[in-house]
């Protein structure tokens, strides 16, 4: 279930650095909103948990 696509800043575990990425807002299995996208440098998945809005 995807809501929108926006630009976010998240931590890439593979690069070990904060990166700006374009991601989709999804609802996780536990009911939390998460922005999921790909790292522009290494291509791995970056997740960021968002607050309630």
N, C-alpha and C positions, 0 to 999 in steps of 0.2 A: 504494500500500500504506500504509494508515493504521494506527497503533498506538493512540494515545490522544489525548484533547483535554485540554489544561491551559492555565494562564495563564503567560505568559512576558513578559520585558522585552526589547525589541529596538529597533534604530535605524531610524527611518523616513527614507528618503533624500529623499522628497518634502517632508516637514515639516522635516527636518533637526533632529530631536529624538528622545530616547528615549521610547518609549511602552510601556505595558502592553497586551497583547493576548491573545486566546484563540486558540490555534493547535493544529494537528494535527502529530504527529511523523511524518515521512515519511523514506523512504530515497531519497537522490539517486542519479543514474546512476553516480556515482563510488563509491557505497557508504557515504556519510556520512549520519548522522542529522541531519535538519533540522526545525525547528519553523516551520511556515508558517501565516500568518494574515493578517488584514486590519487596517490601521490604523483605529482608532476615530474619528479626526478627518477624514482625507482619503479613506480607502477604498482606498488602494493596498496592494499586497502587501508584507508584511514577512517576511523569512527570517532565521532565526538558526541557525547551525551549533552542534550540541550535541556535548558530549564523549562518550567511550565510557562506557557504564554497564553 
